[in-house]
Amino acid sequence: MKKFLMAAAAAGALLVSGTSAWAEAVKLQLKWVTQAQFAGYYVAAAKGFYKDAGLDVTIMPGGPDINPQQVLAGGGADVVVDWMPSALATREKGSPVVNIAQPFKKSGMMLTCRKETGITKPEDFKGKTLGVWFFGNEYPFLSWMSTLGIPTTGGADGVTVIKQGFNVDPLIQKQADCISTMTYNEYWQVIDAGIPADQLVVFKYEDQGVATLEDGLYVLEDKLKDPAFVDTMAKFVAASMKGWDYARANGDEAAQIVLDNDASGAQTIEHQKRMMGEINKLTEGSDGTLDVAAADRTVATLMKGGSDPVITKKPEGAWTSAVTDKAKGM
C-alpha cells in the first residue's frame, strides 16, 4: 500500500510539474523580424501566459524573404500575423485565410517626405518618386493612389514607384521624394539618420481616410471546422491579449523582453522602448475583437482601384468572431 501511495503521489507530481508535456503546440509566424511590433506575443511567452493556458507556443520571426501567407498555406504555421490587405488579396486568389482576432486597432503606416521637395498635400505627389514596400505591403498605397486618381506608372501626372527595401536609404540618399514608414519604426530611423522632424512632411494613412487594418491574426478556414482547433486558438488569443495588456502597462520591461528574444543583435533597447511606446497607441483599447466596420472600410478601400483594384469583390467568410467570443470567457 505504501509503495502504491508513493507511486500515485509521484504520478500526481508528474502531472503538475510536467504540464508542458501535454501542452497544445501552436506555431505563430510573425510578419517581420523580432521587434516591439510583436511584443504582446513575446511577453505572453516570457511571463508564462501561454504556459498557464496549456499552450506550447513557438514564435517564428519573419523577414524580407518570408511571406506569412505562404508559410500558413504550406502548413508551416498554425496562425500568422499579417495585414488585412495582404490577407484579403491572398484569399481572393484562392487561399482561404480567415481573420480570427485583431490586436491592432489603428494603422501605423504613413508616407514620409522631405519638406524640401515642396510636397505639402497628397496632390503634390504627381511627378514625384515614392518608395513603396512590396511583398503584400503595397496594397494600401496602391488603393490610396487610385482614390486620388494618380497613376503609378510615372510621368508628370503620375508617380514613379520604386520598390523600397525595408530601410530608409532612398530618402536619406535622395533617391525618392517620399518613402513608406511606420510610426513606430522607420520614421524614427529617418530622425536618427540626421533629418530633423521639422524638415519632414508626413502623411498618415489614418488621416487620409485610407487606413487599412494591420497586424491581425489569421488561420486557414478549414481548420476552424475543428472545435478543438477553435478552442486552442481561443486560448492563444486570450493569452496573447493578456501579453499585450501587460506590454502597455510595462513598456520598458516589454521592450527588454523583445530584445532578449532578438538573435540578430541588431536592435537597441532605446529603439525598442521608443517603438513600444508607439505600438501601444495602436493596440490601446483592443481586446482582440475585430471591428467589423473597420474591416468593411478596409474592403471598401481595397476595392477602389478603378480598372486594377486590389480585390474585385466583397469577401465572404474572411473573418470570424468565433475565436474571440470564446476567448472572452477565458
C-alpha positions as CSV (number, residue, x, y, z in Angstrom):
1,M,0.0,0.0,0.0
2,K,2.8,2.4,0.9
3,K,4.5,1.8,-2.4
4,F,1.2,2.3,-4.2
5,L,0.6,5.7,-2.5
6,M,4.2,6.8,-3.3
7,A,3.7,5.8,-6.9
8,A,0.4,7.7,-7.0
9,A,2.0,10.7,-5.5
10,A,4.8,10.6,-8.0
11,A,2.4,10.3,-10.8
12,G,0.4,13.3,-9.5
13,A,3.6,15.4,-9.2
14,L,4.5,14.5,-12.8
15,L,1.0,15.6,-13.9
16,V,1.5,19.0,-12.2
17,S,5.2,19.7,-13.0
18,G,5.1,18.2,-16.4
19,T,2.2,20.1,-17.8
20,S,4.2,21.2,-20.8
21,A,4.5,17.6,-21.9
22,W,0.7,17.7,-22.7
23,A,0.6,21.3,-23.8
24,E,-1.1,22.1,-27.1
25,A,1.6,23.1,-29.6
26,V,1.0,26.3,-31.6
27,K,3.3,27.7,-34.2
28,L,3.0,31.5,-34.7
29,Q,4.6,33.1,-37.8
30,L,5.3,36.8,-37.4
31,K,5.1,39.3,-40.3
32,W,8.5,40.7,-39.7
33,V,11.7,40.4,-37.6
34,T,11.7,40.3,-33.8
35,Q,10.8,43.8,-32.5
36,A,8.3,45.6,-30.3
37,Q,5.7,45.3,-33.0
38,F,5.1,41.8,-31.7
39,A,5.8,42.5,-28.0
40,G,2.5,41.0,-26.9
41,Y,3.4,37.6,-28.1
42,Y,6.9,37.6,-26.6
43,V,5.6,38.9,-23.3
44,A,2.9,36.2,-23.2
45,A,5.6,33.6,-23.6
46,A,8.1,35.2,-21.2
47,K,5.5,35.8,-18.4
48,G,4.1,32.3,-18.7
49,F,0.7,33.3,-20.0
50,Y,0.8,30.7,-22.8
51,K,2.0,28.0,-20.4
52,D,-0.8,28.9,-17.9
53,A,-3.3,28.4,-20.8
54,G,-1.8,24.9,-21.5
55,L,-0.1,26.0,-24.7
56,D,3.4,25.4,-26.0
57,V,3.9,28.4,-28.5
58,T,6.7,28.6,-30.9
59,I,7.2,32.2,-32.2
60,M,8.8,32.3,-35.6
61,P,10.3,35.7,-36.7
62,G,9.6,36.9,-40.2
63,G,11.9,38.7,-42.6
64,P,12.1,40.1,-46.2
65,D,12.1,36.7,-47.7
66,I,9.2,35.3,-45.6
67,N,5.6,35.6,-46.7
68,P,3.3,34.7,-43.7
69,Q,0.5,33.6,-46.0
70,Q,2.8,31.2,-47.9
71,V,4.0,29.8,-44.6
72,L,0.4,29.3,-43.5
73,A,-0.7,27.7,-46.7
74,G,2.3,25.4,-46.6
75,G,1.5,24.1,-43.2
76,G,4.5,25.7,-41.6
77,A,2.4,27.7,-39.0
78,D,-1.0,27.4,-37.3
79,V,-1.6,31.1,-37.1
80,V,0.2,34.1,-38.7
81,V,0.4,37.9,-38.1
82,D,-0.4,39.8,-41.3
83,W,-2.1,42.9,-42.6
84,M,-5.7,42.6,-43.9
85,P,-4.9,43.9,-47.4
86,S,-2.4,41.1,-47.9
87,A,-4.8,38.5,-46.4
88,L,-7.8,39.6,-48.5
89,A,-5.7,39.6,-51.7
90,T,-4.5,36.2,-50.8
91,R,-8.0,34.9,-50.1
92,E,-9.3,36.2,-53.4
93,K,-6.5,34.4,-55.2
94,G,-7.7,31.1,-53.7
95,S,-6.1,30.6,-50.3
96,P,-8.9,30.6,-47.7
97,V,-7.4,32.6,-44.9
98,V,-9.6,34.0,-42.1
99,N,-9.1,36.7,-39.5
100,I,-9.7,35.3,-36.0
101,A,-8.5,38.3,-34.0
102,Q,-7.4,41.9,-34.4
103,P,-5.0,43.1,-31.7
104,F,-4.1,46.3,-33.6
105,K,-7.0,48.8,-33.7
106,K,-5.2,51.6,-35.7
107,S,-2.8,51.8,-38.6
108,G,0.8,53.0,-38.2
109,M,1.5,53.3,-41.9
110,M,2.5,56.6,-43.5
111,L,4.5,58.3,-46.2
112,T,7.4,60.4,-45.0
113,C,8.7,63.1,-47.4
114,R,11.5,65.6,-47.4
115,K,10.0,69.1,-46.9
116,E,12.5,70.5,-49.5
117,T,10.6,68.6,-52.2
118,G,7.7,71.1,-51.9
119,I,5.2,68.4,-51.1
120,T,2.5,69.7,-48.7
121,K,-0.6,67.7,-49.7
122,P,-1.3,64.4,-51.5
123,E,-1.9,66.1,-54.8
124,D,1.7,67.2,-54.8
125,F,2.8,63.6,-55.2
126,K,2.3,64.0,-59.0
127,G,5.6,63.9,-60.8
128,K,7.4,62.6,-57.7
129,T,9.3,59.4,-56.9
130,L,7.8,57.4,-54.0
131,G,9.4,54.4,-52.2
132,V,6.9,51.6,-51.6
133,W,7.2,48.3,-49.8
134,F,6.0,45.3,-51.7
135,F,5.5,41.7,-50.6
136,G,1.9,42.5,-49.8
137,N,2.6,45.8,-48.2
138,E,1.9,47.8,-51.4
139,Y,-1.8,47.3,-51.4
140,P,-2.9,50.2,-49.1
141,F,-0.6,52.5,-51.1
142,L,-2.0,51.4,-54.5
143,S,-5.5,51.9,-53.2
144,W,-4.7,55.3,-52.0
145,M,-3.2,56.4,-55.3
146,S,-6.2,55.0,-57.1
147,T,-8.5,57.0,-54.8
148,L,-6.5,60.1,-55.6
149,G,-6.7,59.3,-59.3
150,I,-2.9,59.3,-59.6
151,P,-1.3,56.7,-61.9
152,T,1.6,54.7,-60.5
153,T,3.2,54.4,-64.0
154,G,5.3,57.6,-63.8
155,G,5.0,60.8,-65.8
156,A,4.1,64.3,-64.9
157,D,0.6,63.4,-63.8
158,G,1.6,60.2,-62.0
159,V,4.1,58.9,-59.6
160,T,7.2,56.9,-60.1
161,V,7.2,53.9,-57.7
162,I,10.5,52.3,-56.6
163,K,10.5,49.1,-54.7
164,Q,11.7,50.2,-51.3
165,G,13.8,47.8,-49.2
166,F,13.0,47.6,-45.6
167,N,15.1,50.6,-44.8
168,V,15.1,54.4,-45.2
169,D,18.0,54.7,-47.6
170,P,16.0,56.1,-50.6
171,L,15.0,59.1,-48.6
172,I,18.4,59.6,-47.0
173,Q,20.2,59.3,-50.3
174,K,17.5,61.4,-52.1
175,Q,16.6,58.6,-54.5
176,A,13.0,59.1,-53.5
177,D,11.0,62.2,-52.5
178,C,8.9,60.2,-50.1
179,I,9.2,56.7,-48.6
180,S,7.0,54.3,-46.7
181,T,7.4,54.4,-43.0
182,M,5.7,53.1,-39.9
183,T,5.0,55.5,-37.0
184,Y,6.9,53.1,-34.7
185,N,9.9,52.2,-36.7
186,E,11.2,53.7,-40.0
187,Y,10.1,57.3,-39.2
188,W,12.4,57.2,-36.2
189,Q,15.2,55.7,-38.4
190,V,14.9,58.8,-40.6
191,I,15.2,61.1,-37.5
192,D,18.2,59.0,-36.2
193,A,19.8,59.4,-39.6
194,G,20.1,63.1,-39.1
195,I,16.9,64.6,-40.7
196,P,15.0,66.5,-38.0
197,A,11.2,66.4,-37.8
198,D,10.8,70.0,-39.0
199,Q,12.4,69.0,-42.3
200,L,9.9,66.3,-42.9
201,V,6.3,66.1,-44.0
202,V,4.3,63.0,-43.1
203,F,1.0,61.6,-44.4
204,K,-0.6,59.1,-42.1
205,Y,-2.9,56.7,-43.8
206,E,-5.3,57.1,-40.9
207,D,-5.6,60.8,-41.5
208,Q,-6.1,60.3,-45.3
209,G,-9.1,58.1,-44.8
210,V,-7.4,55.1,-46.5
211,A,-6.1,53.3,-43.4
212,T,-6.5,49.5,-43.6
213,L,-6.2,47.0,-40.8
214,E,-2.8,45.8,-39.8
215,D,-1.3,43.0,-37.7
216,G,-4.3,40.8,-37.4
217,L,-4.2,37.0,-36.6
218,Y,-5.1,34.7,-39.5
219,V,-5.6,30.9,-39.9
220,L,-6.8,28.6,-42.6
221,E,-10.6,28.4,-42.9
222,D,-10.7,24.6,-42.9
223,K,-9.0,24.5,-39.5
224,L,-11.9,26.3,-38.0
225,K,-14.2,23.4,-38.7
226,D,-12.4,21.6,-35.9
227,P,-13.9,22.6,-32.4
228,A,-10.6,21.6,-30.8
229,F,-8.6,24.0,-33.0
230,V,-11.1,26.8,-32.3
231,D,-10.6,26.1,-28.6
232,T,-6.8,26.2,-28.9
233,M,-6.9,29.4,-30.8
234,A,-9.2,30.9,-28.2
235,K,-6.7,30.1,-25.5
236,F,-3.9,31.5,-27.7
237,V,-5.8,34.8,-28.4
238,A,-6.7,35.2,-24.7
239,A,-3.2,34.7,-23.5
240,S,-1.8,36.9,-26.3
241,M,-4.1,39.8,-25.4
242,K,-3.0,39.3,-21.8
243,G,0.5,39.8,-23.1
244,W,-0.5,43.0,-24.9
245,D,-2.2,44.4,-21.8
246,Y,1.0,43.7,-19.8
247,A,3.1,45.3,-22.5
248,R,1.1,48.5,-22.4
249,A,1.4,48.7,-18.6
250,N,5.1,47.8,-18.5
251,G,6.6,49.3,-21.7
252,D,10.2,49.2,-20.7
253,E,10.1,45.6,-19.4
254,A,8.3,44.6,-22.6
255,A,11.0,46.2,-24.7
256,Q,13.6,44.3,-22.8
257,I,11.8,41.0,-23.3
258,V,11.7,41.7,-27.0
259,L,15.4,42.5,-27.0
260,D,16.1,39.3,-25.1
261,N,14.5,37.3,-27.9
262,D,16.3,39.1,-30.8
263,A,19.0,36.7,-32.0
264,S,20.3,39.3,-34.6
265,G,21.9,41.6,-32.0
266,A,21.0,44.5,-34.3
267,Q,18.4,46.1,-32.1
268,T,19.0,48.5,-29.2
269,I,17.0,48.9,-26.1
270,E,16.4,52.6,-26.7
271,H,14.9,51.9,-30.1
272,Q,12.7,49.1,-28.7
273,K,11.4,51.3,-25.9
274,R,10.5,54.1,-28.3
275,M,8.8,51.6,-30.6
276,M,7.0,50.1,-27.7
277,G,5.5,53.5,-26.9
278,E,4.2,53.9,-30.4
279,I,2.9,50.4,-30.7
280,N,0.9,50.8,-27.5
281,K,-1.0,53.6,-29.2
282,L,-2.1,51.2,-31.9
283,T,-3.2,48.4,-29.6
284,E,-4.8,50.5,-26.9
285,G,-8.4,49.6,-26.2
286,S,-8.2,46.3,-28.1
287,D,-9.4,43.0,-26.6
288,G,-8.6,41.3,-29.8
289,T,-12.2,41.6,-31.2
290,L,-12.3,42.7,-34.9
291,D,-14.2,45.9,-35.5
292,V,-16.3,44.8,-38.4
293,A,-16.9,48.4,-39.5
294,A,-13.1,48.9,-39.8
295,A,-12.9,45.7,-41.8
296,D,-15.6,46.9,-44.1
297,R,-13.7,50.2,-44.6
298,T,-10.6,48.1,-45.4
299,V,-12.6,46.2,-48.0
300,A,-14.0,49.4,-49.5
301,T,-10.6,51.0,-49.7
302,L,-9.1,47.9,-51.4
303,M,-11.9,47.8,-54.0
304,K,-11.3,51.4,-55.0
305,G,-8.9,50.5,-57.7
306,G,-10.6,51.6,-60.9
307,S,-9.6,49.0,-63.5
308,D,-7.0,47.5,-61.2
309,P,-8.4,47.1,-57.7
310,V,-6.6,45.1,-55.0
311,I,-9.7,43.0,-54.6
312,T,-12.6,42.8,-57.1
313,K,-15.4,41.8,-54.8
314,K,-16.5,41.8,-51.2
315,P,-15.2,38.8,-49.4
316,E,-17.4,36.3,-47.7
317,G,-16.2,34.4,-44.6
318,A,-13.0,36.4,-44.4
319,W,-13.3,37.0,-40.7
320,T,-15.0,35.3,-37.7
321,S,-15.8,36.2,-34.1
322,A,-15.9,32.5,-33.0
323,V,-12.5,32.6,-31.5
324,T,-12.6,36.0,-29.8
325,D,-16.1,35.3,-28.5
326,K,-14.8,32.1,-26.8
327,A,-11.6,33.9,-25.7
328,K,-13.5,36.4,-23.7
329,G,-14.6,33.8,-21.3
330,M,-11.1,32.5,-20.6
